[in-house]
Amino acid sequence: QSQAPNVLLQQLIDGFAEKKKACAKQISKAPVVPEPEPEENKALAALDNCPAGSRQNVEEYRREWKMLSMRWRIYENETGDCEREIAQLRARKDSSKLVRKHLSSELADAQHRLALVQQEIELIEQQLEQQSVKDEQVEADIAEKKRRLQLIGATKENLGTERDKIRLMVQHYVPA
């Protein structure tokens, strides 16, 4: 039998002791460590009835049996702890899955709103372009009207001059 320290077992024992202290409030909820099976008790009791010459071997078997049983119970508790932790982690994963699903939905909604805003921007840009074309047309119309106004003004000036000439002529022939 090896006399080397079992590091893994020592770590498990230390971990178990720390968990036990940390979970003192929840100890009533924790599963009870199973007592040795009645068959185990019978086997240990049967060892008491062995001959005196074999008593030392029997005692060594009894110590080994108790140590192995204790280790088995420790591993049994560790198994229960691991199963509970796995259940908690699965619950966290399920919760994370729900959050991701919600966020994906929010992202899709945001992308849809963004697409609508992008369409509105494109429509406004088209309307701005059309308005620019209209503004250019209005500017061209204004320039045309100004040229026409100049021509009308020039024509009116010529007509005014002609009228003044006629008035002068009439005044010349008809004295007042």
Secondary structure, DSSP 8 states (H G I E B T S, - for coil): ---S--HHHHHHHHHHHHHHHHTGGGTTTS-------HHHHHHHHHHHTS-GGGHHHHHHHHHHHHHHHHHHHHHHHHHHHHHHHHHHHHHHHHHHHHHHHHHHHHHHHHHHHHHHHHHHHHHHHHHHHHHHHHHHHHHHHHHHHHHHHHHHHHHHHHHHHHHHHHHHHHHHHS--
